[in-house]
């Protein structure tokens, strides 16, 4: 992903976070986003990074970063220990993305997740014409060099959230030129034109589910009585 795309990603992530929040940035690299959030919105931001060299660089900058693998090491954090947990451009490289999503919302009240959209028109067009795994600006890898394990689209992600009782509070699409629009407004063809998507998530409260279930049961009973 280009530096311009990364900056767009970080800017939108920042816009979703309340000032002075407690934040965990997963896959934080050298800590660029951490520094941005601390400077701009005075957040208390920590990081976890799998690469030991990047971890050392972040620590040398005075940032609160630990080395760890998000697939296995998030259990060190207690329930709801952060206001926001960020997973930027990383979900597609996880072996078990559903489990990781659940962990994000266990340790954080809200999660911010961004990922490349494999339903983008350039990817479809290349695959249709060449019959080979596509290469684009956002996905500049040969199939045998790609770190991505899962190739999913915006619709796939939305379906997973629905099945997992995850609430999509806000969703933003970015075109390959950096133009943005609200995905929750169901823009026609959004799955085709979105190069990158950013979602603000929270868990659906079980109390709400129970209330809705009771209300449904009440109305069904009333209908029978009538």
C-alpha positions as CSV (number, residue, x, y, z in Angstrom):
1,X,0.0,0.0,0.0
2,X,1.3,3.5,-0.9
3,X,2.3,6.1,1.7
4,X,-0.5,8.3,0.5
5,X,-3.0,5.4,1.1
6,X,-1.6,4.8,4.6
7,X,-2.0,8.5,5.5
8,X,-5.6,8.4,4.3
9,X,-6.2,5.2,6.3
10,X,-4.7,6.8,9.5
11,X,-6.6,10.0,9.1
12,X,-9.9,8.2,8.9
13,X,-9.1,5.9,11.8
14,X,-8.3,9.0,13.9
15,X,-11.7,10.5,13.0
16,X,-13.4,7.5,14.5
17,X,-11.7,7.8,17.9
18,X,-12.8,10.1,20.8
19,X,-10.0,12.3,22.3
20,X,-8.1,11.0,25.3
21,X,-9.2,7.4,24.7
22,X,-7.2,4.3,25.6
23,X,-6.2,2.6,22.4
24,X,-4.4,-0.5,21.3
25,X,-2.8,-0.6,17.8
26,X,-2.3,-4.1,16.6
27,X,0.4,-4.5,14.0
28,X,1.7,-1.0,14.8
29,X,5.0,-1.3,12.9
30,X,7.4,1.5,13.9
31,X,4.5,3.3,15.7
32,X,3.6,6.0,13.2
33,X,-0.1,5.8,13.9
34,X,0.6,5.7,17.7
35,X,2.6,9.0,17.4
36,X,-0.2,10.6,15.3
37,X,-3.0,9.7,17.7
38,X,-1.0,10.8,20.8
39,X,-0.1,14.2,19.1
40,X,-3.5,14.9,17.5
41,X,-6.1,13.6,20.0
42,X,-4.0,13.0,23.1
43,X,-4.9,9.3,23.3
44,X,-3.2,6.8,25.6
45,X,-2.1,4.4,22.8
46,X,-0.2,1.2,23.1
47,X,1.0,-1.1,20.4
48,X,1.7,-4.8,19.6
49,X,4.0,-5.8,16.7
50,X,5.2,-9.2,15.4
51,X,8.4,-7.9,13.8
52,X,11.2,-7.7,16.4
53,X,13.1,-5.0,14.5
54,X,10.1,-2.8,14.1
55,X,9.3,-3.3,17.8
56,X,12.8,-2.2,18.8
57,X,12.5,0.9,16.6
58,X,9.1,1.8,18.2
59,X,10.5,1.4,21.7
60,X,13.6,3.5,20.8
61,X,11.1,6.3,19.9
62,X,9.7,6.1,23.5
63,X,6.5,4.3,22.5
64,X,4.7,1.7,24.6
65,X,5.0,-1.3,22.2
66,X,5.5,-5.0,22.9
67,X,6.4,-7.8,20.5
68,X,3.6,-10.3,19.9
69,X,1.5,-12.2,17.5
70,X,-2.2,-11.1,17.3
71,X,-3.2,-14.7,16.5
72,X,-2.0,-15.9,19.8
73,X,-1.0,-13.2,22.2
74,X,-4.1,-11.0,22.7
75,X,-5.1,-13.3,25.6
76,X,-2.6,-11.3,27.7
77,X,-5.1,-8.4,27.7
78,X,-8.1,-8.4,30.1
79,X,-11.7,-7.9,29.0
80,X,-12.6,-4.3,27.9
81,X,-9.2,-3.0,28.8
82,X,-9.2,-0.5,25.9
83,X,-11.7,2.0,24.5
84,X,-10.6,1.2,20.9
85,X,-8.6,-1.6,19.3
86,X,-7.2,-1.0,15.8
87,X,-6.4,-3.6,13.2
88,X,-5.3,-1.7,10.1
89,X,-4.7,-3.6,6.8
90,X,-4.0,-6.8,8.7
91,X,-7.2,-8.9,8.9
92,X,-6.6,-10.6,5.5
93,X,-3.3,-12.0,6.7
94,X,-4.7,-13.6,9.8
95,X,-5.2,-17.4,9.7
96,X,-8.5,-17.1,11.7
97,X,-10.0,-13.7,11.1
98,X,-13.3,-14.4,12.8
99,X,-11.5,-15.4,16.0
100,X,-9.3,-12.3,15.8
101,X,-12.4,-10.1,15.4
102,X,-14.0,-11.6,18.5
103,X,-10.7,-11.0,20.4
104,X,-10.7,-7.3,19.3
105,X,-14.1,-6.8,20.8
106,X,-13.3,-8.7,23.9
107,X,-10.4,-6.5,24.9
108,X,-11.9,-3.3,23.4
109,X,-15.3,-1.6,23.7
110,X,-15.0,-0.8,20.0
111,X,-12.8,-2.0,17.1
112,X,-11.6,-0.2,14.0
113,X,-10.7,-2.6,11.1
114,X,-9.5,-1.7,7.7
115,X,-8.7,-4.0,4.8
116,X,-8.3,-4.1,1.0
117,X,-11.5,-4.9,-0.9
118,X,-11.0,-7.9,-3.1
119,X,-14.3,-7.1,-4.9
120,X,-12.8,-3.9,-6.5
121,X,-13.4,-3.6,-10.2
122,X,-9.7,-3.7,-11.1
123,X,-9.3,-7.0,-9.4
124,X,-12.3,-8.5,-11.1
125,X,-11.3,-7.0,-14.5
126,X,-7.8,-8.5,-14.3
127,X,-9.0,-11.9,-13.3
128,X,-11.6,-11.9,-16.0
129,X,-9.2,-10.9,-18.8
130,X,-6.0,-12.7,-17.8
131,X,-7.4,-15.6,-15.8
132,X,-4.6,-15.1,-13.3
133,X,-4.3,-13.7,-9.8
134,X,-4.5,-9.9,-10.1
135,X,-1.9,-7.4,-9.1
136,X,-3.0,-3.8,-8.3
137,X,-1.6,-0.8,-6.4
138,X,-3.1,-2.0,-3.2
139,X,-2.2,-5.6,-3.7
140,X,1.2,-5.6,-5.3
141,X,2.1,-9.2,-4.8
142,X,2.5,-12.3,-7.0
143,X,0.2,-15.1,-5.7
144,X,3.2,-17.0,-4.4
145,X,4.6,-14.0,-2.5
146,X,1.4,-12.6,-1.1
147,X,1.1,-12.4,2.7
148,X,-2.7,-12.6,2.3
149,X,-4.5,-15.8,3.4
150,X,-8.0,-14.6,2.9
151,X,-9.5,-12.8,-0.1
152,X,-12.8,-11.3,0.9
153,X,-15.0,-8.5,-0.2
154,X,-17.0,-5.8,1.7
155,X,-20.1,-7.9,1.4
156,X,-18.3,-10.9,2.8
157,X,-17.2,-8.8,5.8
158,X,-20.6,-7.4,6.4
159,X,-22.1,-10.9,6.3
160,X,-19.6,-12.1,8.9
161,X,-20.4,-9.2,11.2
162,X,-24.1,-10.0,10.9
163,X,-23.6,-13.6,11.7
164,X,-21.3,-12.8,14.7
165,X,-23.7,-10.2,16.3
166,X,-21.2,-7.5,15.5
167,X,-22.6,-4.0,15.0
168,X,-21.2,-1.9,12.2
169,X,-21.4,1.6,13.7
170,X,-19.7,3.3,10.8
171,X,-18.1,2.3,7.5
172,X,-16.1,4.3,5.0
173,X,-15.1,3.3,1.5
174,X,-12.0,4.7,-0.2
175,X,-11.6,4.6,-4.0
176,X,-8.2,3.9,-5.6
177,X,-7.9,7.7,-6.0
178,X,-8.5,8.4,-2.4
179,X,-12.1,9.6,-2.6
180,X,-14.2,8.6,0.3
181,X,-17.9,7.8,0.9
182,X,-20.1,6.3,3.5
183,X,-20.7,2.6,2.9
184,X,-23.6,2.5,5.3
185,X,-25.6,4.7,2.8
186,X,-25.5,1.7,0.4
187,X,-24.0,3.6,-2.5
188,X,-24.8,1.8,-5.8
189,X,-21.8,-0.3,-6.9
190,X,-19.9,0.4,-3.7
191,X,-18.4,-3.1,-3.7
192,X,-17.0,-2.4,-7.2
193,X,-15.5,1.0,-6.6
194,X,-14.1,0.6,-3.1
195,X,-10.4,-0.1,-3.0
196,X,-10.1,0.0,0.8
197,X,-12.7,-0.2,3.5
198,X,-12.6,1.0,7.2
199,X,-15.2,-0.2,9.7
200,X,-16.0,1.0,13.3
201,X,-17.4,-2.1,15.2
202,X,-18.9,-3.0,18.5
203,X,-20.6,-6.1,19.9
204,X,-24.4,-6.3,19.9
205,X,-25.5,-6.3,23.5
206,X,-27.1,-9.5,24.5
207,X,-29.6,-7.6,26.7
208,X,-30.8,-5.9,23.5
209,X,-31.2,-9.3,21.8
210,X,-33.2,-10.6,24.7
211,X,-35.5,-7.6,24.7
212,X,-36.1,-7.9,21.0
213,X,-36.8,-11.6,21.4
214,X,-39.3,-11.0,24.2
215,X,-41.0,-8.3,22.2
216,X,-41.3,-10.6,19.2
217,X,-42.7,-13.3,21.5
218,X,-45.2,-10.9,23.0
219,X,-46.5,-9.7,19.6
220,X,-46.8,-13.3,18.3
221,X,-48.8,-14.3,21.4
222,X,-51.0,-11.2,21.0
223,X,-51.7,-12.2,17.4
224,X,-52.7,-15.7,18.5
225,X,-55.1,-14.3,21.2
226,X,-56.8,-12.1,18.6
